Amino acid sequence: MQEYFSVTGNGPINGTVTVSGAKNAALPLLIAGLLTEERCTFKNVPNIHDVHLLLQLLAHSGSIVEREGSLIHISTPKIVSVEASYSLVKALRASFWVLAPLLARAGKAKVALPGGDSIGARPVDLHLEGLEKMGARIQVVHGVVDADAPNGLNGAQINLRFTSVGATHQLLLAAALAKGRTVISGAAKEPEVVALGEMLRGMGLEIKGHGSDEIEIIGRESLSGTDVTVIGDRIEAGTYAMIAASTRGHIEIKGFDPKHLGSFLDVMKEIGLEITINDNGIVVKASSNLKPVNLTTEVFPGFATDLQAVTMAALTTIEGESSIREEIFEGRFGHVAELSRMGAKIAIQDHTAIISGGSKLSGAPVSGLDIRAAAALVVAALAAEGETKIFEPYHLFRGYDGLDLKLVSLGANAKITMENPEEHLFSGC
């Protein structure tokens, strides 16, 4: 038997939904718990596969993990393993960020080069160059980063050649226990980076500039425990907004800071969506007269690459020609072929997708190739005629907490079900 996510379009999606804690914030925050011997408490942690995988890795490293729903306690009195093997790292790219805390706490680390989604090259050279500037000795042997810093890490001036959220996270984690002052120039400004900076401040670190392109950290010999509430997931919020767009629905989306959407608020208004901004979310109302747009993905506060796929899915339902240029991850158009199976008309030219919108979508067997690609198929399926079977649905549950239940609460026809492998094979998927 093979599992798939069944979605049948049945008209506009209306109602109220609350997003969960942000996956992209929860992962670095949980990893930061390795920096202290004391207990850290995390609230509003999403119940998703990627968090489960990371907690296994933290336990392997020596963390004592206690979980009660969305509440997690982590304490790491001692690092018991400095190795994160390929089997632990391959499924979750963010787990590579344990490199810095292991190196800072134990003086050495052996961490496999990361795997994760197949959305293009995401080199870790910025991570390694920054750590070397802080005094780490690094070799990459047989796909494993072998690093040591027997005398600890030292503060440094680090200038990132291009803006990288992952490298900014890694270097913040390293700088926290480094001797002296570290300045990271060209730093990422995403809300998730700000959240990590705030957690480190709560642990006693002197830090300023997080949220700007230059962050200054004065390292400490040790950090205290802290309590953290994970910010609401802006990408989940954007996904529900695009469901409202594709189905011409009316959805109130709660549980997050609207400022975290950055220019996506302007994108939605440009499409023609009616947006009402509240203290704890937004209300999105779609009319029948939505408009095509031309977009380019950018670092925050620009149009987020994580919202590119779901936005493309919504644009396939809007009459006229739209375009999206992908400037962050060059391989992030895997969903185009799957959307095309549903009747979408999309052509790729260089790094740009040209969407000829307005064609009626129809349900089809498709495969979710990564988290955001799978979410795009949900956005399209809810606007399509008939049933769409989304295979490899585990990608959805790597990044979206309770997606099936939330969709049902909004009146959608969506459920996890099973099919014989032979039937999946003959469907041509």
N, C-alpha and C positions, 0 to 999 in steps of 0.2 A: 504493500500500500504506500502511496505517496501523498504527502500533505500539500494542500494548496489553499490560497485565500480566495474565496468566492465572493465576487461583488456584482450585483445586478443593479443597473441604473433604474431609478423609479421616480424621477422628477427632482425638483429643487430640494436641497438639503437645508433645513431650517432648525434653529434651536440654540441652545447654550452649551458650551463645552469648556472645561478647565484643562489647561495644559499641565503637564507634569514638570518636574525639575529637568533642567537642561542636561542632556547627555554630554554635550561638549564642555560644560562647566563641571559636572559631577566627576568626570574621570580625572582631570588634573587635581581637583580638590582632594579626592580620596588618596591619590598618590602623594600629595603633600603631607598626609598623615605619617608617612615614613620618616619625616624629618625630625620627629620628636619621640622621646620615650613616653611622653604623657598621653593621656586619652584625648582623642578628638571625637566630637559628636557631629554627625551630619544629618540634617533634616531635609525633607522634600527630595530625597534621592529617587530617581526613576527606577521602576522595576523592569529592567530591560536586560537582554542577554549580555550586552557589553559590560554592564556593571557587574554581573555575575562572574564573567571571565576575569575582570580585574580583581575582584575580591579573592578569587582563587590564587592569583599571582601574589597579592599582598600577603595572604596567609602563608604561601610558600616562602616568602622573604622573611617571615617572622612575626607578622602582625596577628594580633588577637582580634578577630572580627565578630561582632555581635549585631544581628539584624532583627528589627521588628518592623516589618512593612517598609515604609519610606524613611525610617529612622535607622541609622547605622552608627555604631561605636567602633572605633579602631584605636588600638594602642599597640605600640611596637617597642617594647622595652629593650629588645636586642635584635640586630639583624642576624638571622641564622643562616641565610643563604644569599650570596651575592650573584647568583646565576639566574638568568631568565632565559630558558632554552627556547629554541624555535617553536617547539610544540606549545609553549605558553604564549609566545609573542605573535605567532603567525596570524591568529584570528583577530587580533586587536592591535591596530597600529599604535594607539595611544599608550599602550603598555611599555613602549620604548622609553617613555619619560621616567621610568623607574631608574634609569641609568644615573641621573644626577643625585637623587637621594641616597642610593646605594653607595655611590662613590663618596659622597659627603659624609655619610654616617660610618661606613666600614673601610673607607680608603681604597676600595677596589670594587670592580663590577665586571661581570661578563654577561652581556645582553645581546641576544640575536638581533640582527637587522630585521626591521618590522615587515609585516605583511599587511592584512586588512583589505579594504576595497580596491578593486582594479579600476582606478579612475585616473591613471596617468602617473608619471614619475613624481615622487615627492622625496627628493634626496635629503639625507640627514647630515650632509656635510656641514651645514651651518651649526648644527648641534655640536658636532665633534670639534670644529674649529674654535668655537666659543669655549668649550671645556678645556681645550689645549691652551688657550690664552690664560685660563685660570690655573694652569699648572698641572693639568692631568696629562699623563702619558698614555697614548692610545694607539692600539694596533687593531686592524680589522683582519681577522684570520678565519678562513672558512665560513664566512657569513656571520661571524660573531664579533662584536665590539668588545675588546679586552682592554679595560682601562684601569689605571691605578693612580693614586695620589697619596702615597704613604705619609706625607707631611701635611695633608689637607689641601684644600683649594684656597686660592688667593683671589681677592678682588681684582678686576681688570676692566679696561675700556674695551667694549665689544661693539663693533659696527656691523650690523647685519646687512649683507649685500642686497637682499630683498626681504620684504616683510613676510615673516613666517610665524603663524600662531604657535606651531609646535616648537620651533626653536626658542621663541619667547618664553613659553612655559618651561622648557627644559633649563634655560639659563636662569630664570627666576628661582627655580628649585635649587640649582647649584649655588647661586649667589647667597641664598639664605644662610648657609653655614660656612661660607667662605670668609677668610680673614680680610677685613678692610672693605673698601668701597668698590662696588661694581656699577658701571654705567652701561646700559644697553641702548644703543642708538639704532633707529630704524625698527623699533619694537612694534609688534602688532597692538592694535587699539581695541580689539573686540571686547564685548562685555564679559566674555569668559576669562580673558586675561585680567580684566579689572577685578573679577570675582576672586581669582587666585591671589592677586595682590592684597585684597582686603583680608583674605584668610591669613596670609603671612603676617600682615600687620596685627591681626588678632592674636597671633602666636608670639608677639613681642618684637617683630622685625621692624626696623626703621626703613621705610620704603616710601618713595614719592614718585609721581609721574606716571603711574599705571593708568592707562587710558589715553596717554599721549605717545608720541613716537620716541620719547627718551625716558627711560626708567632708571632711577638711582636707588641702590640698595646698600645699606651698611650691614654687613654680615654679623652674625652672632655665634658665639660658641655653642649655644644650645637654645632651643625654642620650647615654649610651653604648649600645652594642649589648648584647644579652643572649641567653641560651638559655631557651626556654620549652617546657614540655610541656603540650599542650592537655588539659584535664580531660575525663574520660569523659562521654558524652552521656546525661544523666539523662532526657531526653525519649525517646530511643531505648530506654533501659532500661524506662521506663514503658510503652512500646508493646509490648515483648515480654511484660511482666507482664500486659497486657490480652489478649494472644494466649493466654497460659496460662489466663486467666479464661474467655474466650469458648469455648475448645475443651476446657475442663476438663483442662488439661494440667499438666505439671510441668517447669518450666524454671529452670535455673541461669543467672543473668545476671551476667556478670563485666565488669570493666574500668572501674568508676566508683565514686564515693564515695556510699554509701547516704544519708548525711546530706543530699546534694544533692536528694533527693526531697522533703524537707520533710514537710508533712502528707500527702502522697500515700501514705506508709507507713501512716498511720492510715486513709486511705480504703480501701486494699487490705484491711486487717484488718477494717474495718467491712463490706465486701462478703462477707467470710467466707474470704478467701484465707489460707492458711497461709504465713507469711513467716519465713524464716530470714535474719538479717543477718550477712554476713561482712565482713572488712576491705576486700575489693575487689569487693563486689557483694551480691546477694541471691539466695535460692532461693525461687521462687514455686510453690506447689502448690495446685491448685484441686480442691475436692470437688464433688459433685453438688448440694450444699445451699447454694448461694450466695444472698445476700440483696440486695434492692433498697436503694438509699440515696438521700438528698437532699443535693445538693452545690451549692456556690457557688464560682466561680473567684475567686481572690484573688492579690495580689502575694505573692512569696516571704516567708515559708515556707508560705503557703497553697497550696491546690489550683491548680496551674498551668493557665492557659488553653491552653497547648500540649498538655496531656493531656486536655482536655475531650472532643475528638472521639473519641479511641480509647477513652476510658472509656465514652462513650455507646454506642459500638458493642458493647462487652462487656455493658453493662446490658440491651441488647435481648434477650440470651439468658437473662436471669435472671428467673424468675417473679416477678410483682408490679410495683407502680408505683414508678418512680424519678423523680427530677427533677434537672436541672442548670440552675442560674441562671448566665448569662454576664455578668460584671460588668467584664470587661477590654475586650473587643472586641465591640461590639454586632452586628456582621455575621457572627459566626463560627458560623452555623448552616447554612451551605451544604450540608454533608454530610447534613442531615436528609432532604432530598428523595431523595438517592441511596440512603441506607439504606432509605427507604420502598420504593424499587423492588425491594429484596431481601426485602420482607415485614415490615420493622420497623414498629411502631406508635408514632409519635412525633407529639405535638402541640406547637405553639409558642404560648405565652401570654406576651406582652410579651417579656422577656429570658429566659424560662424554657422549657426543653424538658421536657415530660412524657413519660416513656417507659413504655409498657405492655409490659413484658417477657414473655418466655416463648414468643412465637410462633416457629415454625420458620422460619429464614431459607432462602431459595433463591437460587442463583446467577442473576445477571442482568448485562446490559451496563450499566455505570455510568461516571461521569466523575469523576476526581480533580480537584477545583477549586482546591485549594491543598495544601501539604505535609501538614498534619495531617489534612485531610479525606480525602486519598488513603490515608493510613495507617489511618484508621478503616475504610475500605472493605476493606483487607486483613484487619484484625481480624475484621470481619463475614464476609468471604468464607471464611476458614479454618473458620468455624463453620457455614457454609451447605451445603445439599445442591446438588451439581452445580457447574458452572463459572461463575465470575464473571470478566467481562472488564472490567478497569479501564482506560478510555481516558485519554489525557493523562497517561501514567505518568511523564513527565519530572518532575512535581512530587515523586514519591517519591524520585527520584535527585537532586533538589535538596537533600534533607535527610537521606537515609538511605544510608550507605555500604555498598554490597554487599548490599542487602536481599534480593535474589533468591537469592544464594548462601547467605546465612545461614539463610534460611527452608528451603532445600533441605537444609542440614546438620542441621536440626531434624526432617527427615522430611516437610516440607510439599510439596505438589504446586504449585509456583509457577514461572513462567518468563515471560520477555519473548517475545512472538511478534508476528506481523504478520497483518493482515486487509485485504481490499479495502475502500476507502472506501465503496463502494456497500453492502456488507454492513453496515457500521457505521451508515450512514444508515437502512437499512430496519429495523435493530434498535430504532429509536426513541430512541436515546441522544442 
